[in-house]
Amino acid sequence: MSADPITTALCAELHQRAARGLAKYGVSVSDNPLTPREWLQHAKEEALDLATYLERLIRIEGGRADAEPAEYPPIRVRIRLASGDVVVRDVATVAEAVAELPWPLAVSWEVEGAQGAFW
């Protein structure tokens, strides 16, 4: 019995992504020394990205692609890097805050809410 073409394509894509990640970060996922908390943070960020993509597709499918996007005030993100350095950025999304940061990324995050307190 031959493999399902979708499964075959996904397996190939996983292998490509693993090779790209190894080239970019110099460590495989299985050898990465992140703590469980750091892995959870990365997984949460990926889930938030997925929710953003799903909302975009929902708007396209619902004929609302040209609707005005919701306006949100910028957020301030304070990122403590593994090196000990602290980076503070005013951004629209957390993903924007971490773009171009070195790997391993962060030891801790703080996001300033509308009231100005970090949480």
C-alpha positions, -999 to +999 in steps of 0.1 A: +000+000+000+014+034-010+016+063+015-011+090+014+003+119-007-006+144+019+013+125+046+042+121+023+042+159+015+040+168+052+069+145+061+090+161+034+081+195+047+090+185+083+124+173+071+130+206+052+120+227+082+143+207+105+172+212+081+165+249+079+162+253+116+195+234+122+212+257+096+197+288+112+201+280+149+229+254+149+210+230+170+182+205+164+150+205+183+160+173+201+193+188+212+180+222+221+186+229+258+154+250+264+135+245+296+100+231+295+087+266+303+106+280+273+092+253+251+057+261+263+062+298+255+074+290+220+043+267+215+020+294+227+035+319+203+031+295+174-006+289+185-012+327+185+003+329+150-020+301+139-050+320+153-040+351+134-038+331+101-071+315+108-088+348+114-074+361+082-088+332+062-122+335+080-123+371+069-114+362+033-139+334+031-166+356+047-161+383+021-146+407+047-111+408+033-114+445+028-129+452+062-110+477+083-087+458+107-092+464+144-070+491+159-051+481+189-027+502+208+010+492+207+022+469+234+056+471+252+075+438+254+104+434+277+125+404+267+153+390+289+177+371+266+197+341+277+227+363+276+212+384+303+206+414+281+172+430+282+154+442+251+124+465+253+102+471+222+070+488+214+052+466+189+019+456+175+025+418+182+048+398+203+060+381+171+072+415+159+091+420+191+112+388+187+120+392+150+158+393+145+166+383+181+194+358+186+188+321+195+183+308+222+158+335+224+146+345+259+146+335+295+115+356+304+089+379+288+069+408+302+042+424+282+029+458+293-008+460+293-030+490+286-027+501+323+010+502+320+018+472+343+039+444+331+025+409+334 
